[in-house]
């Protein structure tokens, strides 16, 4: 369940994607990647696709570790399979 932002710089929800990104002030659904400092315009879902190097919506992150990339890709696949 989402929580209200109580402090500056605090993540808007408990979603695991916020471990690698931070919300950008003044832009709804804009997230800054903690690995490459790129601003992703599409929210935490596109941030996850950026980190997992999923083709289609956003360019892959050049600085993310292989371990994080595999972890996020696996979690995106599990979420997709649950929706189906």
DOPA-21979 format. One record per residue: x, y, z of N, C-alpha, C in turn; residue in three letters. Coordinates in steps of 0.1 Angstrom, whole numbers, padded with zeros to 4 digits, always signed. Layout:
XYZXYZXYZALA;...
END
This chain:
+0008-0012+0000+0000+0000+0000+0009+0012+0000UNK;+0006+0022-0009+0014+0034-0009+0013+0042+0004UNK;+0024+0049+0007+0024+0057+0019+0026+0072+0015UNK;+0022+0081+0023+0023+0095+0020+0037+0099+0022UNK;+0042+0108+0014+0056+0113+0015+0056+0122+0027UNK;+0064+0119+0037+0064+0127+0049+0077+0135+0050UNK;+0088+0131+0043+0100+0139+0044+0105+0141+0030UNK;+0113+0151+0028+0119+0154+0015+0128+0143+0011UNK;+0127+0138-0001+0136+0128-0006+0132+0114-0003UNK;+0121+0112+0005+0117+0099+0009+0108+0093-0002UNK;+0110+0080-0004+0103+0073-0015+0087+0074-0013UNK;+0080+0075-0024+0065+0076-0023+0058+0063-0019UNK;+0065+0052-0020+0059+0039-0017+0069+0029-0012UNK;+0065+0017-0008+0074+0007-0004+0079-0002-0015UNK;+0076+0001-0027+0080-0007-0039+0095-0008-0040UNK;+0100-0020-0043+0115-0023-0043+0122-0014-0053UNK;+0115-0009-0064+0121-0001-0074+0127+0012-0068UNK;+0122+0017-0057+0127+0029-0051+0141+0028-0045UNK;+0146+0015-0044+0159+0013-0039+0170+0019-0049UNK;+0166+0019-0062+0176+0023-0072+0172+0036-0079UNK;+0162+0043-0074+0157+0055-0081+0151+0064-0070UNK;+0151+0077-0074+0145+0087-0065+0135+0096-0073UNK;+0124+0100-0067+0115+0109-0074+0121+0122-0077UNK;+0117+0128-0088+0122+0141-0092+0111+0151-0089UNK;+0115+0162-0081+0105+0172-0078+0101+0180-0090UNK;+0088+0183-0090+0083+0191-0101+0079+0183-0114UNK;+0081+0170-0113+0077+0162-0125+0070+0149-0120UNK;+0057+0149-0123+0050+0137-0119+0055+0125-0128UNK;+0057+0114-0121+0062+0102-0128+0076+0103-0133UNK;+0084+0113-0129+0098+0114-0133+0107+0108-0121UNK;+0116+0099-0125+0124+0092-0115+0139+0093-0120UNK;+0148+0096-0110+0162+0097-0113+0169+0084-0109UNK;+0176+0078-0119+0184+0065-0117+0196+0068-0108UNK;+0197+0060-0097+0208+0062-0088+0222+0057-0094UNK;+0221+0049-0104+0233+0044-0110+0239+0054-0121UNK;+0231+0059-0129+0236+0068-0140+0231+0082-0140UNK;+0223+0086-0130+0218+0099-0128+0208+0104-0139UNK;+0204+0095-0148+0195+0098-0158+0181+0099-0153UNK;+0173+0109-0158+0159+0111-0154+0151+0103-0163UNK;+0143+0094-0158+0134+0085-0165+0120+0091-0165UNK;+0114+0094-0176+0100+0100-0176+0091+0088-0179UNK;+0086+0082-0169+0076+0071-0170+0074+0064-0157UNK;+0079+0069-0146+0077+0063-0133+0086+0052-0130UNK;+0083+0045-0119+0092+0035-0114+0092+0022-0123UNK;+0081+0020-0130+0080+0009-0140+0091+0010-0151UNK;+0091+0022-0156+0101+0024-0167+0116+0025-0161UNK;+0117+0029-0148+0130+0028-0142+0134+0014-0141UNK;+0125+0005-0137+0129-0009-0136+0132-0015-0150UNK;+0125-0011-0160+0129-0015-0174+0142-0009-0178UNK;+0145+0003-0174+0158+0009-0177+0169+0001-0170UNK;+0167-0003-0158+0178-0011-0151+0179-0025-0155UNK;+0167-0031-0160+0167-0045-0165+0171-0046-0179UNK;+0173-0035-0186+0177-0034-0200+0166-0041-0209UNK;+0154-0039-0205+0142-0043-0213+0140-0034-0225UNK;+0140-0040-0236+0139-0032-0249+0124-0026-0250UNK;+0123-0014-0256+0110-0009-0259+0108+0005-0255UNK;+0107+0007-0242+0103+0020-0236+0114+0030-0233UNK;+0126+0025-0229+0136+0033-0224+0150+0027-0226UNK;+0160+0035-0227+0174+0030-0230+0179+0023-0217UNK;+0187+0013-0219+0193+0006-0208+0203+0014-0200UNK;+0204+0011-0187+0214+0018-0178+0228+0012-0181UNK;+0238+0021-0184+0251+0016-0186+0259+0012-0173UNK;+0254+0017-0162+0262+0015-0150+0257+0005-0140UNK;+0245-0001-0142+0239-0010-0133+0247-0023-0133UNK;+0248-0030-0121+0256-0042-0120+0247-0054-0126UNK;+0254-0064-0130+0248-0076-0135+0238-0082-0125UNK;+0242-0082-0113+0233-0088-0102+0220-0081-0101UNK;+0221-0067-0101+0209-0059-0099+0200-0061-0112UNK;+0207-0061-0124+0199-0062-0136+0192-0075-0137UNK;+0198-0086-0133+0191-0099-0133+0180-0100-0123UNK;+0182-0094-0111+0172-0094-0100+0160-0087-0105UNK;+0161-0075-0111+0150-0067-0115+0143-0074-0127UNK;+0150-0079-0136+0144-0086-0148+0136-0098-0143UNK;+0141-0105-0133+0134-0117-0128+0121-0112-0121UNK;+0122-0101-0113+0110-0096-0106+0099-0091-0116UNK;+0104-0084-0127+0095-0080-0137+0088-0091-0144UNK;+0095-0102-0147+0089-0114-0153+0079-0120-0144UNK;+0082-0121-0131+0073-0127-0121+0060-0119-0120UNK;+0062-0106-0120+0050-0097-0119+0041-0099-0132UNK;+0048-0099-0143+0040-0101-0156+0033-0114-0156UNK;+0039-0125-0151+0033-0138-0151+0021-0139-0141UNK;+0022-0131-0130+0011-0131-0121-0001-0124-0127UNK;+0002-0113-0135-0009-0106-0141-0017-0114-0151UNK;-0010-0123-0158-0016-0132-0168-0024-0143-0161UNK;
END
